[in-house]
């Protein structure tokens, strides 16, 4: 019998590959959305006061900021490839990495025409990542922890004599109302069906 020597939080390679591919695709899309220049006649001043821009923002803008980096709440733990890791360190790592990423994106976007630095964008992005992580990752981990039922091969019961050299014997089957013969049985060639 072979015992598993890997720790409980061992790297799960297919999940990690899927997470890395999803992360690369999502970050490419985010960079394209955030770093393209906007043709505007004027822009507001930079906002460094948290939640100060809520008065001038529409609900769609706030929802867009919450959803911009929200997939990172699932993609970052997947890219880590540790489906059985503890929840709190995973949550802290994910929100911390998303805060650094959102800050970097906000500084990069402030250099492109039409964008200004807004601390609310960073705050909403981190809140979106945290809510996504809290909503989806515990359920996904529970699914990965549950053991999958294994299918067993059916066992053949022998009614005949001993098996020869590793070949399982075939049990004779009698039609209804007749008794199956015991001992060696000679089988005839199958007959074609009557039409």
BAZA-561660 format. One record per residue: x, y, z of N, C-alpha, C in turn. Coordinates in nm, 2 decimals. Layout:
residues N
[rec [X Y Z] [X Y Z] [X Y Z]] ...
END
This chain:
residues 195
[rec [0.08 -0.12 0.00] [0.00 0.00 0.00] [0.09 0.12 0.00]] [rec [0.05 0.22 -0.08] [0.14 0.34 -0.09] [0.07 0.46 -0.02]] [rec [0.15 0.52 0.06] [0.10 0.64 0.14] [0.13 0.77 0.07]] [rec [0.05 0.87 0.09] [0.07 0.99 0.02] [0.17 1.08 0.11]] [rec [0.28 1.12 0.06] [0.37 1.20 0.14] [0.36 1.35 0.11]] [rec [0.27 1.39 0.02] [0.26 1.53 0.00] [0.18 1.59 0.11]] [rec [0.20 1.72 0.15] [0.12 1.79 0.25] [-0.02 1.81 0.20]] [rec [-0.11 1.84 0.29] [-0.25 1.86 0.26] [-0.27 1.98 0.16]] [rec [-0.18 2.08 0.17] [-0.19 2.19 0.08] [-0.10 2.18 -0.04]] [rec [-0.09 2.06 -0.09] [0.00 2.04 -0.21] [-0.05 2.11 -0.33]] [rec [0.04 2.15 -0.42] [0.01 2.22 -0.54] [-0.07 2.13 -0.63]] [rec [-0.18 2.17 -0.68] [-0.27 2.10 -0.77] [-0.25 2.16 -0.91]] [rec [-0.17 2.09 -0.99] [-0.12 2.14 -1.12] [-0.22 2.18 -1.22]] [rec [-0.33 2.10 -1.25] [-0.43 2.14 -1.35] [-0.50 2.27 -1.31]] [rec [-0.53 2.28 -1.18] [-0.60 2.40 -1.13] [-0.50 2.52 -1.14]] [rec [-0.38 2.50 -1.11] [-0.28 2.61 -1.12] [-0.26 2.66 -1.26]] [rec [-0.26 2.56 -1.35] [-0.25 2.60 -1.49] [-0.37 2.68 -1.54]] [rec [-0.49 2.63 -1.50] [-0.61 2.70 -1.54] [-0.61 2.84 -1.48]] [rec [-0.57 2.85 -1.35] [-0.57 2.98 -1.28] [-0.47 3.08 -1.35]] [rec [-0.35 3.03 -1.39] [-0.25 3.12 -1.45] [-0.30 3.16 -1.59]] [rec [-0.36 3.07 -1.66] [-0.41 3.12 -1.79] [-0.52 3.22 -1.78]] [rec [-0.62 3.19 -1.69] [-0.72 3.29 -1.66] [-0.67 3.42 -1.61]] [rec [-0.57 3.42 -1.53] [-0.51 3.54 -1.47] [-0.44 3.62 -1.58]] [rec [-0.37 3.55 -1.67] [-0.31 3.63 -1.78] [-0.41 3.69 -1.87]] [rec [-0.51 3.62 -1.90] [-0.62 3.67 -1.99] [-0.69 3.79 -1.93]] [rec [-0.72 3.77 -1.80] [-0.80 3.88 -1.73] [-0.71 4.01 -1.72]] [rec [-0.58 3.99 -1.68] [-0.50 4.11 -1.66] [-0.47 4.18 -1.80]] [rec [-0.46 4.10 -1.90] [-0.45 4.16 -2.04] [-0.57 4.25 -2.07]] [rec [-0.69 4.19 -2.04] [-0.81 4.27 -2.07] [-0.82 4.39 -1.98]] [rec [-0.78 4.38 -1.85] [-0.78 4.50 -1.76] [-0.68 4.60 -1.81]] [rec [-0.56 4.56 -1.84] [-0.47 4.66 -1.89] [-0.52 4.73 -2.02]] [rec [-0.58 4.66 -2.11] [-0.64 4.73 -2.23] [-0.75 4.83 -2.19]] [rec [-0.83 4.79 -2.09] [-0.94 4.88 -2.05] [-0.89 5.00 -1.98]] [rec [-0.79 4.98 -1.89] [-0.75 5.09 -1.80] [-0.65 5.18 -1.87]] [rec [-0.56 5.13 -1.96] [-0.46 5.22 -2.01] [-0.48 5.28 -2.15]] [rec [-0.60 5.27 -2.20] [-0.63 5.33 -2.33] [-0.67 5.48 -2.30]] [rec [-0.62 5.57 -2.38] [-0.65 5.71 -2.36] [-0.80 5.74 -2.39]] [rec [-0.85 5.83 -2.31] [-0.99 5.88 -2.33] [-1.00 6.01 -2.39]] [rec [-1.08 6.03 -2.49] [-1.09 6.16 -2.56] [-1.19 6.25 -2.48]] [rec [-1.14 6.32 -2.38] [-1.23 6.41 -2.31] [-1.18 6.56 -2.31]] [rec [-1.27 6.65 -2.30] [-1.23 6.79 -2.31] [-1.16 6.84 -2.18]] [rec [-1.21 6.79 -2.07] [-1.15 6.82 -1.94] [-1.16 6.71 -1.84]] [rec [-1.08 6.71 -1.74] [-1.08 6.60 -1.64] [-1.09 6.67 -1.50]] [rec [-1.14 6.59 -1.40] [-1.15 6.64 -1.26] [-1.01 6.64 -1.20]] [rec [-0.99 6.70 -1.09] [-0.86 6.69 -1.02] [-0.85 6.55 -0.96]] [rec [-0.73 6.52 -0.92] [-0.70 6.39 -0.86] [-0.78 6.38 -0.72]] [rec [-0.83 6.26 -0.69] [-0.90 6.24 -0.57] [-0.82 6.15 -0.47]] [rec [-0.77 6.21 -0.36] [-0.70 6.13 -0.27] [-0.77 6.11 -0.14]] [rec [-0.90 6.15 -0.13] [-0.98 6.13 -0.01] [-1.08 6.01 -0.04]] [rec [-1.07 5.91 0.05] [-1.16 5.79 0.03] [-1.30 5.83 0.03]] [rec [-1.38 5.77 -0.07] [-1.52 5.78 -0.09] [-1.57 5.92 -0.12]] [rec [-1.48 6.02 -0.16] [-1.52 6.15 -0.19] [-1.58 6.16 -0.33]] [rec [-1.55 6.07 -0.42] [-1.60 6.07 -0.55] [-1.74 6.00 -0.57]] [rec [-1.79 5.95 -0.46] [-1.92 5.88 -0.46] [-2.03 5.98 -0.50]] [rec [-2.02 6.11 -0.46] [-2.12 6.20 -0.49] [-2.14 6.23 -0.64]] [rec [-2.03 6.23 -0.71] [-2.03 6.25 -0.86] [-2.03 6.13 -0.94]] [rec [-2.03 6.01 -0.88] [-2.03 5.88 -0.96] [-2.17 5.83 -0.97]] [rec [-2.19 5.76 -1.09] [-2.32 5.70 -1.10] [-2.31 5.55 -1.05]] [rec [-2.42 5.49 -1.03] [-2.42 5.35 -0.98] [-2.35 5.26 -1.08]] [rec [-2.36 5.28 -1.21] [-2.29 5.20 -1.31] [-2.14 5.21 -1.29]] [rec [-2.09 5.33 -1.27] [-1.95 5.35 -1.25] [-1.90 5.28 -1.13]] [rec [-1.97 5.28 -1.02] [-1.93 5.21 -0.90] [-1.93 5.06 -0.92]] [rec [-2.04 5.01 -0.98] [-2.04 4.87 -1.01] [-1.93 4.82 -1.10]] [rec [-1.90 4.91 -1.20] [-1.79 4.88 -1.29] [-1.65 4.87 -1.22]] [rec [-1.63 4.96 -1.12] [-1.51 4.96 -1.04] [-1.51 4.84 -0.95]] [rec [-1.62 4.80 -0.90] [-1.63 4.68 -0.81] [-1.60 4.55 -0.89]] [rec [-1.64 4.55 -1.02] [-1.63 4.43 -1.10] [-1.49 4.42 -1.18]] [rec [-1.42 4.53 -1.19] [-1.30 4.54 -1.27] [-1.20 4.43 -1.24]] [rec [-1.17 4.42 -1.11] [-1.07 4.32 -1.07] [-1.13 4.20 -0.99]] [rec [-1.26 4.20 -0.98] [-1.33 4.09 -0.90] [-1.29 3.95 -0.93]] [rec [-1.27 3.92 -1.06] [-1.23 3.78 -1.09] [-1.10 3.74 -1.02]] [rec [-1.02 3.83 -0.98] [-0.89 3.80 -0.91] [-0.92 3.73 -0.78]] [rec [-1.04 3.75 -0.72] [-1.08 3.68 -0.60] [-1.07 3.53 -0.61]] [rec [-1.10 3.48 -0.73] [-1.09 3.33 -0.76] [-0.96 3.30 -0.83]] [rec [-0.92 3.38 -0.93] [-0.80 3.35 -1.01] [-0.67 3.35 -0.93]] [rec [-0.66 3.43 -0.84] [-0.53 3.43 -0.76] [-0.52 3.31 -0.67]] [rec [-0.62 3.26 -0.60] [-0.60 3.13 -0.53] [-0.58 3.02 -0.62]] [rec [-0.65 3.02 -0.74] [-0.63 2.91 -0.84] [-0.49 2.91 -0.89]] [rec [-0.44 3.03 -0.92] [-0.30 3.04 -0.97] [-0.20 2.99 -0.87]] [rec [-0.23 3.01 -0.74] [-0.15 2.95 -0.63] [-0.15 2.80 -0.63]] [rec [-0.26 2.74 -0.68] [-0.27 2.59 -0.69] [-0.28 2.52 -0.56]] [rec [-0.33 2.59 -0.46] [-0.34 2.52 -0.33] [-0.49 2.51 -0.29]] [rec [-0.56 2.42 -0.34] [-0.71 2.41 -0.32] [-0.74 2.37 -0.17]] [rec [-0.65 2.32 -0.10] [-0.68 2.27 0.04] [-0.62 2.36 0.14]] [rec [-0.57 2.48 0.11] [-0.50 2.57 0.20] [-0.60 2.63 0.30]] [rec [-0.56 2.69 0.41] [-0.65 2.75 0.50] [-0.71 2.88 0.45]] [rec [-0.83 2.92 0.49] [-0.90 3.02 0.43] [-0.84 3.16 0.46]] [rec [-0.81 3.19 0.59] [-0.77 3.33 0.63] [-0.64 3.37 0.56]] [rec [-0.54 3.29 0.56] [-0.42 3.33 0.48] [-0.44 3.35 0.33]] [rec [-0.53 3.27 0.28] [-0.56 3.28 0.13] [-0.63 3.42 0.11]] [rec [-0.73 3.45 0.20] [-0.80 3.57 0.18] [-0.71 3.69 0.20]] [rec [-0.62 3.69 0.30] [-0.53 3.80 0.32] [-0.43 3.82 0.20]] [rec [-0.38 3.70 0.15] [-0.29 3.71 0.03] [-0.36 3.77 -0.09]] [rec [-0.48 3.72 -0.11] [-0.56 3.76 -0.23] [-0.59 3.91 -0.22]] [rec [-0.64 3.96 -0.11] [-0.68 4.10 -0.10] [-0.55 4.19 -0.10]] [rec [-0.44 4.14 -0.04] [-0.32 4.22 -0.04] [-0.26 4.23 -0.18]] [rec [-0.26 4.12 -0.25] [-0.21 4.13 -0.39] [-0.30 4.21 -0.48]] [rec [-0.43 4.20 -0.46] [-0.52 4.29 -0.54] [-0.50 4.43 -0.51]] [rec [-0.48 4.47 -0.38] [-0.45 4.61 -0.34] [-0.33 4.66 -0.41]] [rec [-0.22 4.58 -0.41] [-0.10 4.63 -0.48] [-0.12 4.64 -0.63]] [rec [-0.19 4.55 -0.69] [-0.22 4.55 -0.83] [-0.31 4.67 -0.87]] [rec [-0.41 4.69 -0.79] [-0.50 4.81 -0.81] [-0.43 4.94 -0.80]] [rec [-0.34 4.95 -0.70] [-0.26 5.07 -0.68] [-0.17 5.10 -0.80]] [rec [-0.10 4.99 -0.85] [-0.02 5.00 -0.96] [-0.09 5.04 -1.09]] [rec [-0.21 4.98 -1.11] [-0.29 5.01 -1.23] [-0.34 5.16 -1.22]] [rec [-0.37 5.20 -1.10] [-0.42 5.34 -1.09] [-0.31 5.44 -1.12]] [rec [-0.19 5.41 -1.07] [-0.08 5.50 -1.10] [-0.05 5.50 -1.25]] [rec [-0.05 5.38 -1.31] [-0.02 5.37 -1.45] [-0.13 5.45 -1.54]] [rec [-0.25 5.43 -1.50] [-0.36 5.49 -1.57] [-0.36 5.64 -1.56]] [rec [-0.31 5.69 -1.45] [-0.30 5.84 -1.43] [-0.20 5.91 -1.53]] [rec [-0.12 5.83 -1.59] [-0.02 5.89 -1.69] [-0.08 5.89 -1.83]] [rec [-0.19 5.82 -1.85] [-0.25 5.82 -1.98] [-0.35 5.94 -1.99]] [rec [-0.37 5.99 -2.11] [-0.46 6.11 -2.13] [-0.61 6.07 -2.09]] [rec [-0.67 6.16 -2.02] [-0.81 6.14 -1.98] [-0.83 6.08 -1.85]] [rec [-0.73 6.03 -1.79] [-0.74 5.96 -1.66] [-0.67 6.04 -1.55]] [rec [-0.73 6.04 -1.43] [-0.67 6.10 -1.31] [-0.66 6.00 -1.20]] [rec [-0.58 6.02 -1.10] [-0.56 5.94 -0.99] [-0.68 5.95 -0.90]] [rec [-0.75 5.84 -0.87] [-0.86 5.84 -0.78] [-0.85 5.72 -0.68]] [rec [-0.84 5.75 -0.56] [-0.82 5.64 -0.45] [-0.94 5.56 -0.44]] [rec [-1.06 5.61 -0.48] [-1.18 5.53 -0.47] [-1.18 5.41 -0.57]] [rec [-1.11 5.42 -0.68] [-1.10 5.31 -0.78] [-1.02 5.20 -0.71]] [rec [-0.92 5.23 -0.63] [-0.84 5.12 -0.57] [-0.93 5.06 -0.46]] [rec [-1.00 5.14 -0.38] [-1.08 5.09 -0.27] [-1.19 5.00 -0.33]] [rec [-1.26 5.04 -0.43] [-1.37 4.96 -0.49] [-1.31 4.83 -0.55]] [rec [-1.20 4.84 -0.61] [-1.14 4.72 -0.67] [-1.11 4.61 -0.57]] [rec [-1.05 4.66 -0.45] [-1.02 4.56 -0.35] [-1.14 4.51 -0.28]] [rec [-1.24 4.59 -0.26] [-1.37 4.54 -0.21] [-1.43 4.43 -0.30]] [rec [-1.43 4.46 -0.43] [-1.48 4.36 -0.53] [-1.41 4.23 -0.52]] [rec [-1.28 4.23 -0.51] [-1.20 4.11 -0.50] [-1.23 4.04 -0.37]] [rec [-1.24 4.11 -0.26] [-1.27 4.05 -0.13] [-1.40 3.98 -0.13]] [rec [-1.50 4.05 -0.18] [-1.64 3.99 -0.18] [-1.64 3.87 -0.27]] [rec [-1.58 3.87 -0.39] [-1.57 3.76 -0.47] [-1.51 3.64 -0.41]] [rec [-1.40 3.66 -0.34] [-1.32 3.56 -0.27] [-1.41 3.50 -0.16]] [rec [-1.48 3.58 -0.08] [-1.57 3.53 0.03] [-1.68 3.45 -0.03]] [rec [-1.74 3.50 -0.14] [-1.86 3.43 -0.20] [-1.83 3.30 -0.26]] [rec [-1.71 3.29 -0.33] [-1.69 3.17 -0.42] [-1.59 3.07 -0.37]] [rec [-1.48 3.12 -0.31] [-1.37 3.03 -0.28] [-1.40 2.92 -0.17]] [rec [-1.47 2.96 -0.06] [-1.50 2.85 0.03] [-1.58 2.73 -0.03]] [rec [-1.68 2.77 -0.11] [-1.76 2.66 -0.18] [-1.68 2.58 -0.27]] [rec [-1.59 2.64 -0.35] [-1.50 2.57 -0.44] [-1.40 2.48 -0.37]] [rec [-1.35 2.52 -0.25] [-1.26 2.44 -0.17] [-1.34 2.32 -0.12]] [rec [-1.46 2.34 -0.07] [-1.54 2.23 -0.02] [-1.56 2.13 -0.13]] [rec [-1.59 2.17 -0.25] [-1.61 2.07 -0.36] [-1.48 2.00 -0.39]] [rec [-1.36 2.06 -0.38] [-1.24 1.99 -0.40] [-1.20 1.90 -0.29]] [rec [-1.24 1.93 -0.17] [-1.21 1.84 -0.06] [-1.29 1.72 -0.05]] [rec [-1.41 1.72 -0.10] [-1.50 1.60 -0.09] [-1.44 1.49 -0.18]] [rec [-1.43 1.37 -0.12] [-1.37 1.26 -0.20] [-1.48 1.22 -0.31]] [rec [-1.43 1.19 -0.43] [-1.52 1.15 -0.53] [-1.54 1.00 -0.52]] [rec [-1.66 0.95 -0.54] [-1.68 0.80 -0.53] [-1.61 0.73 -0.65]] [rec [-1.55 0.62 -0.62] [-1.48 0.55 -0.72] [-1.57 0.43 -0.77]] [rec [-1.57 0.41 -0.89] [-1.64 0.30 -0.95] [-1.56 0.17 -0.94]] [rec [-1.62 0.06 -0.89] [-1.55 -0.07 -0.88] [-1.59 -0.16 -0.99]] [rec [-1.50 -0.24 -1.03] [-1.53 -0.33 -1.14] [-1.61 -0.44 -1.08]] [rec [-1.71 -0.49 -1.16] [-1.80 -0.60 -1.11] [-1.71 -0.73 -1.09]] [rec [-1.75 -0.80 -0.99] [-1.68 -0.93 -0.96] [-1.75 -1.04 -1.03]] [rec [-1.68 -1.13 -1.09] [-1.73 -1.25 -1.15] [-1.74 -1.36 -1.05]] [rec [-1.85 -1.42 -1.04] [-1.87 -1.54 -0.95] [-1.86 -1.67 -1.04]] [rec [-1.77 -1.76 -1.00] [-1.75 -1.88 -1.07] [-1.83 -1.99 -1.01]] [rec [-1.91 -2.06 -1.10] [-1.98 -2.18 -1.05] [-1.91 -2.31 -1.10]] [rec [-1.81 -2.29 -1.19] [-1.75 -2.41 -1.25] [-1.62 -2.45 -1.17]] [rec [-1.53 -2.53 -1.23] [-1.41 -2.58 -1.17] [-1.31 -2.47 -1.15]] [rec [-1.19 -2.51 -1.11] [-1.08 -2.42 -1.09] [-1.04 -2.35 -1.22]] [rec [-0.99 -2.22 -1.21] [-0.95 -2.14 -1.32] [-0.81 -2.19 -1.37]] [rec [-0.79 -2.18 -1.50] [-0.67 -2.22 -1.56] [-0.58 -2.10 -1.59]] [rec [-0.46 -2.10 -1.54] [-0.35 -2.00 -1.57] [-0.40 -1.86 -1.58]] [rec [-0.47 -1.81 -1.48] [-0.50 -1.66 -1.47] [-0.62 -1.63 -1.55]] [rec [-0.70 -1.72 -1.61] [-0.82 -1.69 -1.69] [-0.94 -1.72 -1.60]] [rec [-1.03 -1.63 -1.59] [-1.14 -1.64 -1.50] [-1.24 -1.74 -1.57]] [rec [-1.30 -1.83 -1.50] [-1.39 -1.92 -1.56] [-1.53 -1.85 -1.59]] [rec [-1.60 -1.90 -1.69] [-1.73 -1.85 -1.72] [-1.83 -1.94 -1.66]] [rec [-1.92 -1.88 -1.59] [-2.03 -1.96 -1.52] [-2.14 -1.99 -1.62]] [rec [-2.17 -2.12 -1.63] [-2.28 -2.16 -1.72] [-2.41 -2.10 -1.67]] [rec [-2.50 -2.06 -1.77] [-2.63 -2.01 -1.73] [-2.73 -2.10 -1.80]] [rec [-2.83 -2.14 -1.72] [-2.93 -2.23 -1.77] [-3.06 -2.15 -1.80]] [rec [-3.14 -2.19 -1.90] [-3.26 -2.13 -1.92] [-3.35 -2.14 -1.80]] [rec [-3.46 -2.06 -1.80] [-3.55 -2.07 -1.68] [-3.62 -2.21 -1.68]] [rec [-3.62 -2.26 -1.56] [-3.68 -2.39 -1.54] [-3.58 -2.51 -1.55]] [rec [-3.46 -2.49 -1.59] [-3.36 -2.59 -1.60] [-3.25 -2.57 -1.50]] [rec [-3.18 -2.67 -1.47] [-3.07 -2.66 -1.37] [-2.94 -2.65 -1.45]] [rec [-2.86 -2.56 -1.40] [-2.73 -2.55 -1.47] [-2.64 -2.67 -1.44]] [rec [-2.57 -2.72 -1.55] [-2.48 -2.83 -1.52] [-2.36 -2.79 -1.44]] [rec [-2.31 -2.89 -1.36] [-2.20 -2.86 -1.28] [-2.08 -2.94 -1.34]] [rec [-1.96 -2.88 -1.35] [-1.85 -2.94 -1.41] [-1.82 -2.88 -1.54]] [rec [-1.73 -2.94 -1.62] [-1.69 -2.89 -1.75] [-1.80 -2.89 -1.84]] [rec [-1.82 -2.79 -1.92] [-1.93 -2.77 -2.01] [-1.87 -2.74 -2.15]] [rec [-1.92 -2.81 -2.25] [-1.88 -2.78 -2.39] [-1.98 -2.68 -2.45]] [rec [-1.93 -2.58 -2.51] [-2.02 -2.48 -2.57] [-2.02 -2.49 -2.72]] [rec [-2.14 -2.48 -2.77] [-2.16 -2.48 -2.92] [-2.15 -2.35 -2.98]] [rec [-2.12 -2.34 -3.11] [-2.11 -2.21 -3.18] [-2.25 -2.14 -3.17]] [rec [-2.25 -2.01 -3.16] [-2.38 -1.94 -3.16] [-2.45 -1.95 -3.29]] [rec [-2.58 -1.97 -3.28] [-2.66 -1.98 -3.41] [-2.71 -1.84 -3.44]] [rec [-2.73 -1.81 -3.57] [-2.78 -1.68 -3.61] [-2.92 -1.66 -3.57]] [rec [-2.96 -1.54 -3.54] [-3.10 -1.52 -3.50] [-3.20 -1.55 -3.61]] [rec [-3.32 -1.60 -3.58] [-3.42 -1.63 -3.67] [-3.50 -1.51 -3.71]] [rec [-3.52 -1.49 -3.84] [-3.60 -1.37 -3.88] [-3.74 -1.39 -3.92]] 
END
